[in-house]
Every structure is written in structure tokens, then in C-alpha cells.
Amino acid sequence: MSLTQEIPVQEAPERSDRLALQARHSGWKKPPRRIEPSECIGCDMCVRSCPTEFGAIFDYGLDVVIVPELCSGCPVCIMACPVDCIYVDDEWRPTGDEMWNHVGLSDGDHK
């Protein structure tokens, strides 16, 4: 998968489509967010605040991770974070298979 792989605008930007294609919606103009692990306190406020239509934030072991292909770049998680450890990720990389497998296992939490 390349950095430029995106779901075309004419296709529905449903979360299930983004999960199946493992791609961001091309209509999203904002870059995704990322969590700086060294600053995160693991409170999960971002996980709980991420809108269900995106469901982009996951507990992954001791870390909290944003899957860029699912993140629209909205500021909801930033506003919920008590330690300001969430940043714009202009240089995001495609999510690896291990994390996609975790997302698949965790998907029941985001329905």
C-alpha cells in the first residue's frame, strides 16, 4: 500500500469501507492525528471521545494508537486529551498488518 492510496471521493466514506480497503477517504483534507507515546498517560479519554463513525483510536498493549486510515483529522480527541499529547501527523505511514489484525479483533468496541 502506498501513502497515496485513498478511497475516491465518489465512494461512501463508511468506516467499514475504510476497514476493508485499509485506506483513508480522499475527501478528508486534514491529515490524521498521532499520539506521542512518551507524553501519553494512558487515560483513554481520546479512545472514548473518538466519534464512532471514525473509531480510529485503539488501546494497543500499553500504548494508545491512532490508525491514520480511519482518522479524519477532526479535533475531538485533542480537545479530550488532558496532557496534550496528540498532534497532526503530516508524515503518516500506512498501518501495518499487525495493527490491522488488532483493529479487526477490537472492532466490536467501535460499533
N, C-alpha and C positions, 0 to 999 in steps of 0.2 A: 504494500500500500504506500502511496506517495503522500507527501504533505498536502498536495493539492487535491486529493480525492475528496469530493464533496457530493452530496445529494443535490441534483439540479433543482432550481427554484420551482419548476412546474410540478415536481413531485411533492406529495404531502410530507411535511416535516414531523411526522409522528415519531415518537420515541421508539416504537417497535421497528420502524423503517431504519432509523439510525443504528439500532442494535443489530439488525440483520445485515446491514451493509457496512457496519463499523466505520461510519463516515459522518462528518459534520454537514449540516444543511448549508448550502451555498448562499441562502438568503440572510444568514447571520453575518452581520457586518462587524460586530465586535469580536475580538479574539477571546478564546476561552480564558478561564481563570486557572491559577495553580496555587497550591498550598505549600508554604515553606515549612518543611518538617522540623527544622531546628527551632522554629518560633511557635509551632502549634502546641497547644496544651491538651489536645485530645478531648475537648469538651463536647464535641459532636453538634454544636449549635448550627454549624453550616450544613451538616447532613440533614438535620431536622427542618431547616429552613429552605433547602433547595426545592423549588416548585416540582411537583410530581410529574409534570409534562416533560421535564428535563431529567430528573433523577440522576444527576451527574456525579454525586459525591458519595464515596463509599469508605467504610472502615476497612482497612487492609492491613491486617496484623496490628502493629502498634501505630501505624500511620493512618492519616485520613487523606484520601486521594480524590482528585477531580479528574474524571475521564473527559478529555477535551472534545471528543467527538459527540458527547452528549451535552456539553456545556454551551449555552447560547451566549455567554458573556454578560448575563444580567447581573446586577449588583446585589441581589438578595443575600447571598452568603457573606459578602463583605460587610453588609450592614449588621448581620447577626454575630459576626466574629468578635469576641471580647478582647482579643490580643492583636488584631490587625495583621494576620499572617497570610492573607490571601491577596494575590497580585495578578495583574494582567499577564498572560503568557503569550507574548508575541512570537516566541520561538518554539511553540509547542511541537511535539513529535507524536506520530501515531502511537496509539496504545498497543502494547504487546499482547501476545496470545494469553499469557498467564493472567493478566489483569482482565481480559475479556472473559476468560473462564470464571474468574471470581465474580464478575458482573453477572454472568449467567446464573451462578449459584445464588447470588444475592438479590436477583431481580424481583423476587416475591416481596421484598421490603419496599419496593418503589412502585407498586401497582395501586 
